[in-house]
Amino acid sequence: MRLASLTQVPEALRPGYDPQAHGVGIVHLGLGAFHKAHQAALTDLALAAEGGDWRILGVSLRSPKASDELHPQNGLYTLIAKGAEGTEARVIGAIADAICSAGDPEPALAAMA
């Protein structure tokens, strides 16, 4: 999945906003599943409701795995929530980019400055 192919996803599953129309306002250290399932998902809902430049730059401090997975997808990923009422999937667009600062901390430091 990429921004260019987002229109191929059913509208009900897409972010309720154009991710490219919003800038980065959050630098988050750590790109684990908890962050993606909670903070990024709630930021996604806030962007859909109110807009603003609040997309997330995710910074992995040790391993490039998360950034290697998210960067080619333009930060997009599918969140699947399972509950008593069933299973719900939606595409999250709140992560604008993902970088790894293990080898070069300068981009992360510049983003936080």
Summary of the structure (lengths in Angstrom):
residues: 113
radius of gyration: 13.9
end to end distance: 30.9
largest distance: 45.2
contacts: 332
relative contact order: 0.24
helix: 40%
strand: 28%
